[in-house]
Amino acid sequence: MTTLLVVDDEPAIIDFFCRVFANRDVDIVAADSAAAGLQIMEQQRPDAVMLDIVLPDGSGLDVFRQIREMDVKVPIVVMTSHGGSDTAIRAMQLGALDYLTKPLDVRELIALVDLALEICRLMNEPVQVDPATPEEARPGALVGRGSAMQRVYKAIGQVAAQNVTVLVRGESGTGKELIARALYQYSDRAEKPFLAVNCAAIPEMLLESELFGHEKGAFTGADKKRIGRFEQCHGGTLFLDEIGDMDALLQSKLLRVLQEQTFERVGGNETIKTDVRVIAATNRNLEEMVAAHDFREDLFYRLNGFMIQLPPLRDRGEDFDLLLEHFRCLSNLELNKNVQRFAPDAIRLLRECDWPGNVRQLQSVVRQGIIQSSGPVLLAEFLPELSAEQEQPIACGRGGTGSDAIDRLVESGLTNNSATMYDDVVGEVERRLINRVLNHTSGNQTEAAKLLGISRTTIRAKMDKLGLAIEHTAHAESREEE
């Protein structure tokens, strides 16, 4: 369970936190003074901190500095009763993740705490490179001993300690975030911040503010000054995922940061200097985008200071059995199961699949199979359906109809007292729905997004999360649809 330290002298605020996070697997540790907060920080080292600016025995900014001396990585969110608090802005410039104004908004609070805990995981969860055995592997391990992965490991070793921009390329689900985290953890900036921004998951109009911040009143809804990721990440590493989805105007501003390490907030005139190493990732063909004038050529060369190419799962046949065992062990540990091996027919069916969603899709399938397993052997009938690009789904196992598979997920969750049953079922429904609509539109994501009533950015983010991939053709989506 993750631990959240709340430093605030108002009992109502502490009670509010306890109620909001009562069912969210977050342990709230409260302190009503600066001294108590620092003592807890020293003894327990929480995963994230919510810090009030005004405390009865000292300034929240002084407490912030002392916490930073204890732990340079812990995400800190400051709280203030005044929306324009200069102290809160100063804390953000010193490295606070964000600030909240009281009274606290429940949805904004949950989203920000979730972000803080995710950042804590990204910075502190070690990335294992080629663990000795599947049993010794932890979540976030880079698994593989074939020639393709050996080249990846060598590249990480060559460039991690160099202060150059790295471009990580590969299909969705190949593990680009793991590579970025490994580069960070083996770099000279490992004791500084690591922040990640998914350029495809944030609406274009908000991405500039997310990266560079904005001044109060810069646009409709900008009711307070915001410090962007480049400013927060000073001295550290910024991971820009799905860089190929960035629009042209923002590409120009990013190019300037890479060249000069300076920028202005949206709506501001102050030139801000920063020292940030950028690691970018994409599953798109940037050379084709440059030729089509969809991506700046000069930015491409700036990002491509060093390139790491991740192989798709279909080209990693020598690693397939090792990956199966790795995900079996992880799923057993996560789900408190004891599946000891795969039945031969299950292995055969898994090997016959194309795996458009790559390693992430394989992990999801193995996990679902173990959820439904009732004994020590994972049989083919326990594997979920896998849909290919064809109009009719191709079953990787004998999973039966969609409703049957969902019923089994529910029954398995009830039997095993699963704490992830909601996510498992909703994920399965989303996977089937999005895949069916994409089949109907022949892979055209713009048309699929319209039919689903969501944005194209959202459908891309969901495809990435669910391990879905579509083989694009030249005519799949015209420039006008962009």
Number of C-alpha atoms within 10 A of each C-alpha: 8 14 17 23 22 25 30 24 18 13 11 10 17 18 12 13 20 17 12 14 15 12 9 12 11 18 17 20 19 22 22 18 21 24 16 14 22 18 13 16 21 13 9 11 18 21 24 25 28 22 26 28 25 19 19 12 12 13 14 25 20 13 21 23 15 14 20 17 10 13 15 14 21 23 25 25 25 25 25 20 14 14 16 14 16 11 17 26 20 13 23 21 18 17 25 23 24 22 26 22 17 11 11 15 10 12 10 11 16 15 10 17 21 15 15 23 20 17 22 21 13 23 23 17 15 16 24 17 18 16 17 10 11 19 14 12 20 18 14 18 21 21 22 22 17 14 12 17 20 13 15 18 19 11 16 20 15 12 19 19 16 14 15 16 21 25 26 24 22 18 21 25 27 22 21 24 20 18 24 28 25 25 25 28 23 15 19 14 19 20 16 17 24 28 21 21 18 17 25 21 19 16 14 16 10 10 20 24 20 20 22 22 24 23 19 17 13 16 11 7 8 14 14 18 21 21 25 22 22 27 23 26 24 20 18 22 28 24 23 23 24 23 24 21 19 22 17 13 10 14 19 14 16 22 18 13 20 18 10 12 16 17 22 17 23 21 15 13 10 9 10 14 15 18 17 24 24 23 28 26 27 20 19 16 12 18 14 11 15 15 11 11 11 17 22 21 15 13 18 19 13 18 23 17 14 17 17 21 18 20 17 19 22 14 11 18 11 13 17 21 13 16 20 19 18 24 25 26 22 21 23 16 13 12 17 13 19 17 19 14 16 20 13 13 14 22 17 14 15 21 15 10 16 14 22 23 24 21 24 20 23 22 21 18 21 23 23 20 26 27 29 23 21 16 12 14 17 25 22 22 17 24 27 26 21 21 22 21 19 14 15 11 15 13 16 23 20 16 20 15 11 14 11 11 21 19 13 18 23 19 16 19 20 12 12 15 12 18 12 10 18 13 10 19 18 11 15 19 15 14 19 17 13 20 26 21 19 24 20 16 17 19 22 20 23 21 18 23 20 11 12 13 10 12 16 20 19 15 20 19 17 17 20 17 16 21 22 25 22 18 9 12 10 6 8 15 15 10 9 5 10 7
